[in-house]
């Protein structure tokens, strides 16, 4: 689900989706799994994953350009993947 949302966001923003970007960002999928553990139905779990994917996409592609984050050397996107999704309650 996270991979499909990531590729859809790439298409919607006019970027060229890449397999490497989609697979690399597939890492934030577990963030959407933790909060809904066994407490919600499949729709709740999928909506949580969609929300986590969108938050990480926006953080990685737009927030990373802002002043305090410009100097962060984060090759794998750990700050954006776990930090922003975690602050939003997805992790």
C-alpha positions as CSV (number, residue, x, y, z in Angstrom):
1,X,0.0,0.0,0.0
2,X,2.8,2.4,0.9
3,X,4.6,1.7,-2.4
4,X,1.4,2.4,-4.4
5,X,0.7,5.6,-2.6
6,X,4.3,6.8,-3.0
7,X,4.2,6.1,-6.8
8,X,0.8,7.8,-7.0
9,X,2.1,10.9,-5.2
10,X,5.0,11.0,-7.7
11,X,2.6,11.0,-10.6
12,X,0.3,13.6,-9.0
13,X,3.2,16.0,-8.3
14,X,4.6,15.6,-11.8
15,X,7.7,13.7,-10.8
16,X,9.0,10.6,-12.5
17,X,8.4,7.6,-10.2
18,X,11.4,5.4,-9.7
19,X,11.6,1.9,-8.5
20,X,14.4,2.7,-6.1
21,X,12.5,5.6,-4.6
22,X,9.4,3.4,-4.1
23,X,11.3,0.5,-2.6
24,X,13.4,2.8,-0.4
25,X,10.3,4.5,0.9
26,X,8.5,1.2,1.4
27,X,10.5,1.2,4.6
28,X,8.0,3.5,6.3
29,X,5.2,0.9,5.8
30,X,5.8,-0.6,9.2
31,X,5.1,2.8,10.8
32,X,1.5,2.5,9.6
33,X,1.3,-1.0,11.0
34,X,2.2,-0.3,14.6
35,X,-0.5,2.1,15.6
36,X,-3.3,0.0,14.3
37,X,-1.7,-3.3,15.4
38,X,-4.7,-5.7,15.9
39,X,-7.1,-3.0,17.0
40,X,-8.7,-2.0,13.7
41,X,-10.2,-3.5,10.6
42,X,-8.4,-3.7,7.3
43,X,-9.8,-0.3,6.2
44,X,-8.4,1.5,9.3
45,X,-5.0,-0.1,8.8
46,X,-4.9,0.8,5.1
47,X,-5.9,4.4,5.8
48,X,-3.2,4.7,8.4
49,X,-0.6,3.4,5.9
50,X,-1.9,5.9,3.3
51,X,-1.6,8.8,5.8
52,X,1.9,7.7,6.9
53,X,3.0,7.5,3.2
54,X,1.7,11.0,2.4
55,X,3.2,12.5,5.5
56,X,6.6,11.0,4.7
57,X,6.4,12.0,1.0
58,X,5.6,15.6,1.9
59,X,8.3,15.7,4.5
60,X,11.0,14.2,2.3
61,X,10.2,16.2,-0.8
62,X,9.2,19.5,0.6
63,X,10.2,19.9,4.3
64,X,13.7,18.7,3.6
65,X,14.2,21.9,1.6
66,X,13.5,24.2,4.6
67,X,16.3,25.9,6.5
68,X,16.9,23.6,9.5
69,X,16.7,20.4,7.5
70,X,18.8,21.6,4.5
71,X,22.0,20.7,6.4
72,X,20.9,17.2,7.5
73,X,22.8,14.5,5.8
74,X,20.2,11.8,5.8
75,X,20.8,9.4,2.9
76,X,18.1,6.9,3.9
77,X,15.6,9.4,5.0
78,X,15.4,8.2,8.6
79,X,14.6,11.6,10.0
80,X,11.6,11.9,7.6
81,X,10.5,8.3,7.7
82,X,10.5,7.7,11.4
83,X,10.6,11.2,12.7
84,X,7.7,12.8,10.9
85,X,5.6,9.7,10.7
86,X,6.3,9.1,14.4
87,X,5.3,12.6,15.4
88,X,2.1,12.2,13.5
89,X,1.4,9.1,15.5
90,X,2.0,6.6,12.7
91,X,4.9,4.9,14.4
